[in-house]
C-alpha cells in the first residue's frame, strides 16, 4: 500500500496512535471517571488482564494502565488524523492532567505505530500536539517498523 492510499477493510493502516496513562499507582477506574469514558485497554496492578489479542495474560499486571486507541476509528496512513482524533476524544489539553498524573506517579504518553517499509516516510506529528503533550509532562514515542 502506498502511504498516500487510504486503508481499506482488507489492508492495514500504516499508522495509528494510542494515548496511555501508566504507572505503579494508576487506577483505570479513576481515569475512566476523569475522562468519562471506557478505555480500549486497561490493566490494574496485581490483577489479571487481557492482552491486545483478546487472550488472557499469563501474568498479573505489573503496573496500572489506561489506554485509548485511534486504530478502529481513524483510517489514515498519517499520524496527524490519529493524534487529532485522540486529543479531541479526550478533550485535551486539560489544565489539571499534569498535576493529577504527577500525584499518582503516572506517565502520559502517545504511542505511535508507524510503518516505513520504504524508508522514506517521516512521522507527521503536528507541532501543536507535540507542544501540548510536552506541556502536560507527556512524551511521544514512535514505534517505526521497516
C-alpha positions, 0 to 999 in steps of 0.5 A, spaced: 500 500 500 502 506 498 502 511 504 498 516 500 492 510 499 487 510 504 486 503 508 481 499 506 477 493 510 482 488 507 489 492 508 492 495 514 493 502 516 500 504 516 499 508 522 495 509 528 496 512 535 494 510 542 494 515 548 496 511 555 496 513 562 501 508 566 504 507 572 505 503 579 499 507 582 494 508 576 487 506 577 483 505 570 477 506 574 479 513 576 481 515 569 475 512 566 471 517 571 476 523 569 475 522 562 468 519 562 469 514 558 471 506 557 478 505 555 480 500 549 485 497 554 486 497 561 490 493 566 490 494 574 496 492 578 496 485 581 490 483 577 489 479 571 488 482 564 487 481 557 492 482 552 491 486 545 489 479 542 483 478 546 487 472 550 488 472 557 495 474 560 499 469 563 501 474 568 498 479 573 499 486 571 505 489 573 503 496 573 496 500 572 494 502 565 489 506 561 489 506 554 485 509 548 486 507 541 485 511 534 486 504 530 478 502 529 476 509 528 481 513 524 483 510 517 489 514 515 496 512 513 498 519 517 499 520 524 496 527 524 488 524 523 490 519 529 493 524 534 487 529 532 482 524 533 485 522 540 486 529 543 479 531 541 476 524 544 479 526 550 478 533 550 485 535 551 489 539 553 486 539 560 489 544 565 489 539 571 492 532 567 499 534 569 498 535 576 493 529 577 498 524 573 504 527 577 500 525 584 499 518 582 506 517 579 503 516 572 506 517 565 502 520 559 504 518 553 502 517 545 504 511 542 505 511 535 505 505 530 508 507 524 510 503 518 516 505 513 517 499 509 520 504 504 524 508 508 522 514 506 516 516 510 517 521 516 512 521 522 507 527 521 506 529 528 503 536 528 507 541 532 501 543 536 500 536 539 507 535 540 507 542 544 501 540 548 503 533 550 510 536 552 506 541 556 502 536 560 509 532 562 507 527 556 512 524 551 511 521 544 514 515 542 514 512 535 514 505 534 517 505 526 517 498 523 521 497 516 
